[in-house]
Amino acid sequence: MVVAIVGDLDLQTVPQTQAFLRHATARSPRHLVVDMAGVTFLSSSGISLLIGVGNGRPARAALQLRTVETRLHLVGARGNPHVERTLSLLGLLDHFDTAPDLDTLLERLQESG
């Protein structure tokens, strides 16, 4: 499952993004790829959503995706200053499995089995 986020990921957009992700992952895919290349602003609400999705735990602004383990991958986060700088300043960039683009991620996933 690949989801591209475009624009702001903040208090106003997180509820809609959360609802979309809940619907999109209803069948518990093995991988959820979130393309962050188009994100223009990442607030604490957006970070909370990503952390919750990555941990598979419900949080104030997060959702639980897993009945089967769904792995979260972020593409385009590194190289997007709006995302990379924010996550780096908080020490969270390495908390996520990241790849520069979808092709690189897919290649890496195929190699790992």
CYANA upper distance limits for C-alpha pairs under 8 A (distance plus 0.5 A):
  1 MET  CA     24 ALA  CA      8.28
  1 MET  CA     25 THR  CA      8.21
  1 MET  CA     29 PRO  CA      7.16
  1 MET  CA     31 HIS  CA      6.75
  1 MET  CA     32 LEU  CA      5.55
  1 MET  CA     33 VAL  CA      6.57
  2 VAL  CA     32 LEU  CA      6.55
  2 VAL  CA     33 VAL  CA      5.11
  2 VAL  CA     34 VAL  CA      6.44
  2 VAL  CA     35 ASP  CA      7.72
  3 VAL  CA     32 LEU  CA      8.08
  3 VAL  CA     33 VAL  CA      6.63
  3 VAL  CA     34 VAL  CA      5.40
  3 VAL  CA     35 ASP  CA      6.55
  4 ALA  CA     34 VAL  CA      6.20
  4 ALA  CA     35 ASP  CA      4.94
  4 ALA  CA     36 MET  CA      6.96
  4 ALA  CA     37 ALA  CA      8.41
  4 ALA  CA     38 GLY  CA      7.94
  5 ILE  CA      9 LEU  CA      8.30
  5 ILE  CA     34 VAL  CA      7.59
  5 ILE  CA     35 ASP  CA      6.61
  5 ILE  CA     36 MET  CA      6.26
  5 ILE  CA     37 ALA  CA      8.18
  5 ILE  CA     38 GLY  CA      6.58
  5 ILE  CA     39 VAL  CA      6.56
  6 VAL  CA     36 MET  CA      7.89
  6 VAL  CA     37 ALA  CA      8.13
  6 VAL  CA     38 GLY  CA      4.87
  6 VAL  CA     39 VAL  CA      5.45
  6 VAL  CA     40 THR  CA      7.77
  7 GLY  CA     38 GLY  CA      6.61
  7 GLY  CA     39 VAL  CA      5.24
  7 GLY  CA     40 THR  CA      5.45
  7 GLY  CA     41 PHE  CA      7.27
  8 ASP  CA     13 THR  CA      7.48
  8 ASP  CA     39 VAL  CA      6.26
  8 ASP  CA     40 THR  CA      5.80
  8 ASP  CA     41 PHE  CA      5.05
  8 ASP  CA     42 LEU  CA      6.71
  9 LEU  CA     13 THR  CA      6.15
  9 LEU  CA     14 VAL  CA      6.55
  9 LEU  CA     39 VAL  CA      7.39
  9 LEU  CA     40 THR  CA      8.36
  9 LEU  CA     41 PHE  CA      6.53
  9 LEU  CA     42 LEU  CA      5.55
  9 LEU  CA     43 SER  CA      6.84
  9 LEU  CA     45 SER  CA      8.00
  9 LEU  CA     46 GLY  CA      5.52
 10 ASP  CA     14 VAL  CA      6.19
 10 ASP  CA     41 PHE  CA      7.79
 10 ASP  CA     42 LEU  CA      6.55
 10 ASP  CA     43 SER  CA      5.38
 10 ASP  CA     44 SER  CA      7.60
 10 ASP  CA     45 SER  CA      5.92
 10 ASP  CA     46 GLY  CA      5.68
 11 LEU  CA     15 PRO  CA      8.08
 11 LEU  CA     43 SER  CA      7.79
 11 LEU  CA     45 SER  CA      5.93
 11 LEU  CA     46 GLY  CA      7.70
 13 THR  CA     17 THR  CA      6.67
 14 VAL  CA     18 GLN  CA      6.26
 14 VAL  CA     45 SER  CA      7.20
 14 VAL  CA     46 GLY  CA      6.62
 14 VAL  CA     49 LEU  CA      7.68
 14 VAL  CA     61 ALA  CA      7.60
 15 PRO  CA     19 ALA  CA      6.66
 15 PRO  CA     61 ALA  CA      7.86
 16 GLN  CA     20 PHE  CA      6.66
 17 THR  CA     21 LEU  CA      6.59
 18 GLN  CA     22 ARG  CA      6.59
 18 GLN  CA     49 LEU  CA      7.90
 18 GLN  CA     61 ALA  CA      8.15
 18 GLN  CA     62 ALA  CA      7.32
 18 GLN  CA     63 LEU  CA      7.20
 19 ALA  CA     23 HIS  CA      6.77
 20 PHE  CA     24 ALA  CA      6.47
 21 LEU  CA     25 THR  CA      6.42
 22 ARG  CA     26 ALA  CA      6.54
 22 ARG  CA     63 LEU  CA      7.54
 22 ARG  CA     64 GLN  CA      8.40
 22 ARG  CA     65 LEU  CA      7.27
 25 THR  CA     29 PRO  CA      6.71
 25 THR  CA     32 LEU  CA      8.38
 25 THR  CA     65 LEU  CA      6.98
 26 ALA  CA     65 LEU  CA      7.96
 28 SER  CA     65 LEU  CA      7.14
 28 SER  CA     66 ARG  CA      6.52
 28 SER  CA     67 THR  CA      6.97
 28 SER  CA     68 VAL  CA      6.34
 28 SER  CA     69 GLU  CA      7.85
 28 SER  CA     70 THR  CA      6.78
 29 PRO  CA     68 VAL  CA      8.25
 29 PRO  CA     69 GLU  CA      8.49
 29 PRO  CA     70 THR  CA      6.33
 30 ARG  CA     68 VAL  CA      7.94
 30 ARG  CA     69 GLU  CA      6.83
 30 ARG  CA     70 THR  CA      5.05
 30 ARG  CA     71 ARG  CA      6.63
 31 HIS  CA     70 THR  CA      5.70
 31 HIS  CA     71 ARG  CA      5.22
 31 HIS  CA     72 LEU  CA      6.56
 31 HIS  CA     73 HIS  CA      7.81
 32 LEU  CA     70 THR  CA      7.03
 32 LEU  CA     71 ARG  CA      6.47
 32 LEU  CA     72 LEU  CA      5.39
 32 LEU  CA     73 HIS  CA      6.65
 33 VAL  CA     72 LEU  CA      6.49
 33 VAL  CA     73 HIS  CA      5.24
 33 VAL  CA     74 LEU  CA      6.31
 33 VAL  CA     75 VAL  CA      7.48
 34 VAL  CA     72 LEU  CA      7.95
 34 VAL  CA     73 HIS  CA      6.71
 34 VAL  CA     74 LEU  CA      5.46
 34 VAL  CA     75 VAL  CA      6.74
 35 ASP  CA     74 LEU  CA      6.40
 35 ASP  CA     75 VAL  CA      5.28
 35 ASP  CA     76 GLY  CA      6.30
 35 ASP  CA     77 ALA  CA      8.00
 36 MET  CA     74 LEU  CA      7.09
 36 MET  CA     75 VAL  CA      6.46
 36 MET  CA     76 GLY  CA      5.52
 36 MET  CA     77 ALA  CA      5.71
 36 MET  CA     80 ASN  CA      8.17
 36 MET  CA     83 VAL  CA      7.91
 37 ALA  CA     75 VAL  CA      7.55
 37 ALA  CA     76 GLY  CA      4.77
 37 ALA  CA     77 ALA  CA      6.57
 37 ALA  CA     79 GLY  CA      8.43
 37 ALA  CA     80 ASN  CA      6.42
 39 VAL  CA     80 ASN  CA      8.26
 39 VAL  CA     82 HIS  CA      7.43
 39 VAL  CA     83 VAL  CA      7.56
 40 THR  CA     82 HIS  CA      6.30
 40 THR  CA     83 VAL  CA      8.35
 41 PHE  CA     82 HIS  CA      6.12
 41 PHE  CA     83 VAL  CA      7.71
 42 LEU  CA     46 GLY  CA      6.25
 42 LEU  CA     47 ILE  CA      7.38
 42 LEU  CA     82 HIS  CA      7.03
 42 LEU  CA     83 VAL  CA      6.63
 42 LEU  CA     86 THR  CA      7.69
 43 SER  CA     47 ILE  CA      6.81
 44 SER  CA     48 SER  CA      6.52
 45 SER  CA     49 LEU  CA      6.76
 45 SER  CA     61 ALA  CA      6.88
 46 GLY  CA     50 LEU  CA      6.83
 46 GLY  CA     61 ALA  CA      8.40
 47 ILE  CA     51 ILE  CA      6.64
 47 ILE  CA     87 LEU  CA      8.45
 48 SER  CA     52 GLY  CA      6.54
 48 SER  CA     59 ALA  CA      7.96
 48 SER  CA     60 ARG  CA      8.23
 48 SER  CA     61 ALA  CA      6.53
 48 SER  CA     62 ALA  CA      6.81
 49 LEU  CA     53 VAL  CA      6.60
 49 LEU  CA     59 ALA  CA      8.20
 49 LEU  CA     61 ALA  CA      5.78
 49 LEU  CA     62 ALA  CA      4.73
 49 LEU  CA     63 LEU  CA      7.69
 50 LEU  CA     54 GLY  CA      6.43
 50 LEU  CA     62 ALA  CA      7.68
 51 ILE  CA     55 ASN  CA      6.54
 51 ILE  CA     62 ALA  CA      7.98
 52 GLY  CA     56 GLY  CA      6.29
 52 GLY  CA     57 ARG  CA      5.80
 52 GLY  CA     58 PRO  CA      6.45
 52 GLY  CA     59 ALA  CA      6.38
 52 GLY  CA     61 ALA  CA      8.15
 52 GLY  CA     62 ALA  CA      5.17
 52 GLY  CA     63 LEU  CA      6.60
 52 GLY  CA     64 GLN  CA      7.68
 53 VAL  CA     57 ARG  CA      7.27
 53 VAL  CA     58 PRO  CA      8.35
 53 VAL  CA     62 ALA  CA      6.66
 53 VAL  CA     63 LEU  CA      6.43
 53 VAL  CA     64 GLN  CA      6.91
 53 VAL  CA     65 LEU  CA      7.15
 53 VAL  CA     72 LEU  CA      7.58
 54 GLY  CA     71 ARG  CA      7.59
 54 GLY  CA     72 LEU  CA      5.87
 54 GLY  CA     96 PHE  CA      7.77
 56 GLY  CA     63 LEU  CA      7.63
 56 GLY  CA     64 GLN  CA      5.41
 56 GLY  CA     65 LEU  CA      6.17
 56 GLY  CA     66 ARG  CA      6.49
 56 GLY  CA     70 THR  CA      8.35
 57 ARG  CA     62 ALA  CA      7.86
 57 ARG  CA     63 LEU  CA      6.96
 57 ARG  CA     64 GLN  CA      5.50
 57 ARG  CA     65 LEU  CA      8.32
 58 PRO  CA     62 ALA  CA      5.77
 58 PRO  CA     63 LEU  CA      5.11
 58 PRO  CA     64 GLN  CA      5.44
 59 ALA  CA     63 LEU  CA      7.06
 65 LEU  CA     70 THR  CA      7.38
 66 ARG  CA     70 THR  CA      6.37
 72 LEU  CA     96 PHE  CA      8.04
 72 LEU  CA     97 ASP  CA      7.48
 73 HIS  CA     96 PHE  CA      7.27
 73 HIS  CA     97 ASP  CA      5.50
 73 HIS  CA     98 THR  CA      6.24
 73 HIS  CA     99 ALA  CA      8.11
 74 LEU  CA     96 PHE  CA      7.38
 74 LEU  CA     97 ASP  CA      6.66
 74 LEU  CA     98 THR  CA      5.24
 74 LEU  CA     99 ALA  CA      6.97
 75 VAL  CA     98 THR  CA      6.09
 75 VAL  CA     99 ALA  CA      5.35
 75 VAL  CA    100 PRO  CA      5.98
 75 VAL  CA    101 ASP  CA      5.69
 75 VAL  CA    102 LEU  CA      6.77
 75 VAL  CA    105 LEU  CA      8.13
 76 GLY  CA     80 ASN  CA      6.86
 76 GLY  CA     98 THR  CA      8.26
 76 GLY  CA     99 ALA  CA      7.22
 76 GLY  CA    100 PRO  CA      5.61
 76 GLY  CA    101 ASP  CA      6.26
 77 ALA  CA     83 VAL  CA      6.07
 77 ALA  CA     84 GLU  CA      6.06
 77 ALA  CA     98 THR  CA      7.46
 77 ALA  CA     99 ALA  CA      8.21
 77 ALA  CA    100 PRO  CA      7.74
 78 ARG  CA     83 VAL  CA      7.77
 78 ARG  CA     84 GLU  CA      5.62
 78 ARG  CA     98 THR  CA      7.89
 78 ARG  CA     99 ALA  CA      7.98
 78 ARG  CA    100 PRO  CA      6.80
 79 GLY  CA     84 GLU  CA      7.02
 79 GLY  CA    100 PRO  CA      7.91
 80 ASN  CA     84 GLU  CA      6.21
 81 PRO  CA     85 ARG  CA      5.86
 81 PRO  CA     86 THR  CA      8.33
 82 HIS  CA     86 THR  CA      6.96
 83 VAL  CA     87 LEU  CA      6.63
 84 GLU  CA     88 SER  CA      6.36
 84 GLU  CA     93 LEU  CA      7.38
 85 ARG  CA     89 LEU  CA      6.51
 86 THR  CA     90 LEU  CA      7.02
 87 LEU  CA     91 GLY  CA      6.66
 87 LEU  CA     92 LEU  CA      5.41
 87 LEU  CA     93 LEU  CA      5.37
 88 SER  CA     92 LEU  CA      6.36
 88 SER  CA     93 LEU  CA      5.66
 91 GLY  CA     95 HIS  CA      8.38
 92 LEU  CA     96 PHE  CA      7.72
 94 ASP  CA     98 THR  CA      8.44
 98 THR  CA    105 LEU  CA      8.43
 99 ALA  CA    104 THR  CA      6.91
 99 ALA  CA    105 LEU  CA      6.03
100 PRO  CA    104 THR  CA      7.28
100 PRO  CA    105 LEU  CA      8.18
101 ASP  CA    105 LEU  CA      6.94
102 LEU  CA    106 LEU  CA      6.59
103 ASP  CA    107 GLU  CA      6.63
104 THR  CA    108 ARG  CA      6.70
105 LEU  CA    109 LEU  CA      6.63
106 LEU  CA    110 GLN  CA      6.63
107 GLU  CA    111 GLU  CA      6.80
108 ARG  CA    112 SER  CA      6.80
109 LEU  CA    113 GLY  CA      6.81
